[in-house]
Amino acid sequence: MKRILIVDDSRTSRKILKGILENAGYEVIGEATNGQEGYEKYAELKPDVVTMDITMPVLDGIEALKKIVGDFPDAKVVMVTAAGQKTKLVEAVQNGASEFLSKPFDPEQLRTVIEKVTK
């Protein structure tokens, strides 16, 4: 079973993601509310995949992505974006993001993206 870390400052987004992922048979092994915490939890838990919100306090998703991929080059990080963050998406891909998802979440799209990055 694939192990997933959810990094998002929105409790609602984390809850929705966790529900979809667990229903799809994944194990959510941790949650973090900002990029710094996400980086620390990644280092501690070594999940198979991270879902990383872009806009967060303390350390945003792009900076957290850079730190994680910098220290763990094989990391699979799926960036989560709200509408209108195209420039951030390009930056995320350039910095090693594996895939990206848009809010609001489509359960089928989420499952497809996670399957794709964990093959």
Order of alpha helices (4+ residues) and beta strands (2+ residues): beta-alpha-beta-alpha-beta-alpha-beta-alpha-beta-alpha
